[in-house]
Amino acid sequence: MPYDSQNTMVELQKAVCFVTLGCKVNQTESEAMAQLFREAQYQVVSAQEEADVVVVNTCTVTNTGDSKSRQVIRRMIKAHPESVVVVMGCYAQTAPGEVLGIEGVDLVLGTQDRAKILEWIEKVKAEKVPQNAVRGIWDAEEFEELPQLSEEHRTRAMLKIQEGCNQFCTYCIIPYARGPLRSRRPENAIAEARRLVAEGYPEIVLTGIHTGFYGEDLQEDWNLARLVGELEKIPGLRRLRLSSIEPMEYTSELIECIASSDKVCPHLHIPLQSGSDNVLARMHRPYDLKEYSALLARLRQRIPNLAVTTDIIVGFPGETDEDHASTVEFVKSCNFSGIHVFPYSKRKGTPAADYPDQVLKQLKDQRVKELLVVARDSQARFSRSFIGKSVDVLIERVDLKGCAVGHTPHYIQVEIPAREDGKLWASGEFVAVVLEEYHIKLS
C-alpha cells in the first residue's frame, strides 16, 4: 500500500469504467449506475484508463447488436485483464449463458436488479467464480429505481419514467429484454426532475421503452399527460422534451397538454416504420397510414410549425417494390423534420426472423439509399423554413475557437460563430439568434 509524505498508509481510490452500447435509455442507466459507484467511493474513469471494475452495458436490438456487444466485451477483457468485468443490459438479459461463456466475464447482470451490482461484485471477489445474476424478466413487477443522476456535465438531462413494452412488434426483441410495462412512481419522477432543475439543467427529456403508455399499470389515475402537466410547473425548468411516442398513444388529453404548454418542445418523434399498410400489418403495428396521416394533421392543426421526426425500417420480409414505392411517396407527403432509416436486420427469437421472402441485402441497400435522399430533402425543407426567423438556442458545447453548437426547441442543430466582443459562450446558456442558411447542419 502506498504512503503519503508523513509516511502514513494511504488507500487508493477504486476505479470503474463504463462502455455503453445502444439507445439513450442505456446511456441514462449507465449514468445512474456510475452514480451508484461514486456513492461507494469509486472514481469513474474512461475505458482507456486502469479500472478495478469494467461495466459493459449491452444492446440486443439486432443480431448485429449482439455481435458488436461480444466484440466490445472481448476487447475490454483484453484491455483490462486484472479487472472485474461486468456485462449488463439487454444482450445480457436475453443470452446470459452465452455471455457467461465468454472467458474473462466475471458477472452477468441483465435489465433488473442492477442496484445490487456492488453486492454481486463482492460475491465474485469472495468466491472467485463467475456469477450469473440474471432473473427471468417476466418476474419484474415494479419500476427499478436507480440512483439519481449527479455530476453529469450536460445541458440536457434524461429522466427515465418508464420501463418495459407490451407491444410485441414482430421484428422487435425488446419486450423479451425489458419485460412488461412498469411505470415510475410519479412522486419519484417529479422529485428527480426538481433536483435536476435545481442543479442547473435547463432542459429535461422524458424517456423510457414505451413512454406513451406511462401510468397504464398504476392504480391511481396517472398518464403521460398528467405527468407532463406536473413537471412543467417546476420553477426554473425551461424546456421539457418528449422522446419517442407511438402513434396510438397520442390521446386528446396529451395533444392538448403539448399544444397549451410553453415548456414542452414542439418536436415529437413518432415512429412510422413503413409507408405500406401491408407491411405495417405484418409488423404487427396497431395503426394504418390513414390513421397516421390523420394524427399528423391533428397535431399540426394544434401546434403550428411542429417538428416531427420518425423511424423507417426498409426491406422488411415480404416488402415488394410496390410496398417500397408506397413508403417513399407516403414519407414525402409527411414533411418530416428528420428521418432515421434502418435496413431490416434479422433478430433471432422474433417472428419476423422466420418469415419467408427475406429481402436481399443488395436490394435493401438500394432502397435505403433512395429513402435517405428523401430524408435529406425533407430535413432541409423543414430547416430552411426557419431561415430569417429568430429562435432560442440552448448552447451545448463551445469549441476552442469560441464557436458554439446547440439546438432550437424544434431540435434544429445550430452553429453560432464566436462572439465579437471576445467573450465566450457558456454551455447551458440560451441565445436568441436569427438563422442563416449556413448555420443549419443537414445530415
Secondary structure, DSSP 8 states (H G I E B T S, - for coil): --B-TTS-B-----EEEEEE-S-HHHHHHHHHHHHHHHHTT-EEE-TTS--SEEEEEE--SSHHHHHHHHHHHHHHHHH-TTSEEEEEEHHHHH-HHHHHTSTT--EE--SS-GGGHHHHHHHHHHH-S-EE----GGG--S--------S---SEEEEE-EE------TT--HHHHH-S-EE--HHHHHHHHHHHHHTT--EEEEE-SSGGGTTTT-SSS--HHHHHHHHTTSTT--EEEE----GGG--HHHHHHHHT-SSB-SEEE---B-S-HHHHHHHT-S--HHHHHHHHHHHHHHSTT-EEEEEEEES-TT--HHHHHHHHHHHHHHT-SEEEEEE----TTSGGGG-SS---HHHHHHHHHHHHHHHHHHHHHHHHTTTT-EEEEEEEEE-TTS-EEEE-TT--EEEE---TTS----TT-EEEEE--GGGB---
